[in-house]
Amino acid sequence: MFNTFKELADFIQREKVAFIDLKFCDLFGQWHHITLPVSNCDERLLNEGVGFDASSTPGFKSLEAGDMVLIPDLATAFIDPFWDDRTLSLICNIHEADTRQRFHRDPRYIAARAEEFLRQTGIADVSYWGPEFEYYIFDRVEFHNQAHHSHYHIDSIEAPWSDQTKSGPNGYHMAPHTGYHAIPPFDTLYNIRSETTKILEQCGIPVNYHHHEVGPSGQVEIEVILGPLTRMGDVVMITKYVAKMVARKYGKTATFMPKPLYQEAGNGMHFHQHLFKNGQPLFYDKNGYGSLSPLALSYIAGILQHAPALTGLTNPSTNSYKRLIPGFEAPVSLFFSLANRSSSVRIPKYATTPDKKRIEFRTPDATCNPYLAMAAMLLAGIDGIRENLDITAAGFGPYDANLFAKENESIRRRIRAVPESLADALRELAQDHSFLTRDGIFRPDLIETWIDIKRQKEIIEVRNRPTPYEYQLYFGV
């Protein structure tokens, strides 16, 4: 939005801005913020930054070396519409407190370094990315976890199991798996999606469209226009924030959790992606399969070759693997295909022109840190190009059949699947991460910290807790 501090200062005065909100992303994809009155906003903000305790931010610093500073990126500014006082938000880069050097674990820095590395290879000078935002909007969610009590309860007026005494006896309840592109009065969330879209565009995020998704209990989707990698990491963070805040305004709650409902569609975050050089698209070849170039096929081969390890970053939650099961259009098989939504990498059939020709990696979900996930995917694709991987010889297809159909079971058995659990995915990441670290984009200590915290704070903690279903299975033994 701004190139210089003067432009920022003029805007603050002209728009009567009262507060500056500084947002930053931790290692695991959560946003944090610090708020300044405009009286405390001067050029020192761009040179000295604002100090914060990085030891309180998971995965950053130890207690004895916690001081770091936030320096805002002027280009990321947007008016935050959810504050009572006029507030200008800026996304920050994280710097060392003493040297002011960029912090090597700052997710935005890793994303920017991945973009720079792409340029250094000479393969391309820019990559464009388009995440799809699938999420549920519920009317009410309760959950408790105590030694003697554990439960969750969800209300959705759209759901076939909803309490019609609360929603009214209108009769418009969708059957299971029938929500895709549902229309009002079945679709009750269109105004929420439209307001979310309007705010996103006011924040400088162009939106392609929005619609109801497959899940009949409030699942929706917003798709944004593709953009450069680091910028699209910012877009993911802003979009999730806006979606949650708009739902809250309507007295509802939004979740990007991969699998909030048993036997209903899960939430993915599919990433569309392609490469350009000197303004020319590199993924298009009218004579290739799906009009893909040999370079694009090697890029896909790199993604699929490293996909088991990638899932440790793109699907980094225990809940992720409750979505990655056969059925529900879940991309569990590591192959590519034209328009096949059961494939891990799909080639959109409607993207026919050279500048639109792209691939879609369907495995990721919104528990990922978007900056790290996109950087990792890009590095995997670059590795495929540098190694000149042959996608067909590697066994990745293309397969244009529905592999979940009974007659294709023998084909499905020959295709490698994504990991079945977060523990499996982290083992794959521990064994296969040289494509991330060998050029210094991800440091080995970051990978080690990521794996250790995920194991200690998530895998073990989930493993140690009994669930209601275990009571159903084992209470009477």
Secondary structure, 3 states (H helix, E strand, C coil): CCCCHHHHHHHHHHCCCCEEEEEEECCCCCEEEEEEEHHHCCCHHHHCCEEEEHHHCCCCCCHHHCEEEEEECHHHCEEECCCCCCEEEEEEEEEECCCCCECCCCHHHHHHHHHHHHHHHCCCCEEEEEEEEEEEEECEEEEEEECCEEEEEEECCCCCCCCHHHHCCCCCCCCCCCCCCCCCCCCCCHHHHHHHHHHHHHCCCCEEEEEECCCCCCEEEEEECCEEHHHHHHHHHHHHHHHHHHHHHCCCEEECCCCCCCCCCCCCCCEEEEEEECCEECCECCCCHHHECHHHHHHHHHHHHCHHHHHHHHCCCCCHHHHCCCCCCCCCEEEEEECCCCEEEEECCCCCCCCCCCEEECCCCCCCCHHHHHHHHHHHHHHHHHCCCCCCCCCCCCCCCCCCCHHHHHHHHHCCECCCCHHHHHHHHHHCCHHHHCCCCCCHHHHHHHHHHHHHHHHHHHHCCCCHHHHHHHCCC
